[in-house]
Amino acid sequence: MTRPTSVSIASWIWLFCGLFTTVTIAEVLSATTVLAVLTGLAVDGEDLVAADVISGFGWLIAATLFAAMVVQVVAAVKLRDGEGWARVLLSIAAVISLVAALYDITMWSAWVLFVANVVAMALAYGDAATDYLEGRPAYLVAA
């Protein structure tokens, strides 16, 4: 069975979403770094534990986002190959992007990712995409 156009487009959109996550990673690192610097300035210089914790937390979030980005890029490529598990994994990523967008409504990159994920999900759960990903043969239409 040939790959439907909707699956190809959804795969490209999700690949874009995975790579666009780098913007969110940069935003998280910038915000936590600025917060750590401001916290460091607020104390007398002797106790910088809070600034270190904030900075470390930012790097932890960034590393987690990077790992999720790698998984999403791999799943987007596997979706094109007809792997049904990739659609499920990418749908979970779409739900997480909704939570991220609702968590901080001012982060524009989260909203871009959310809209792109909704479009990709609509394409990936269409009839032709479902037939392709679940290995069902195309239905014949009576003339």
C-alpha angles and dihedrals in degrees: 000000000000120000113261119236090240091062092049092050092045090050092052092047092051090046088054090049091052093050093042088060086081087075090056090048090053091049092051093048092047094049095047093044092052090046091050092050092049090048090050091052092050094060123065093253096260099088110044096153093111092054091049092049092050092048092047091049090053091052091048091053091046092051091049091050090049092052090049089049092054091049091049094050092049091047091049090055092046090051089063088054091057100257109156094199089063091062091053092048092048091048089055088051089052091054090049090052089054090053090048091050092050092044093060112016091183095063102098094192091061090055092049089051092046094053092045091049092051091052092047092049092051090052095043094051097049121117096259092047092048091050091050097045096044093046096241117152119247113267119247117232118217113241 
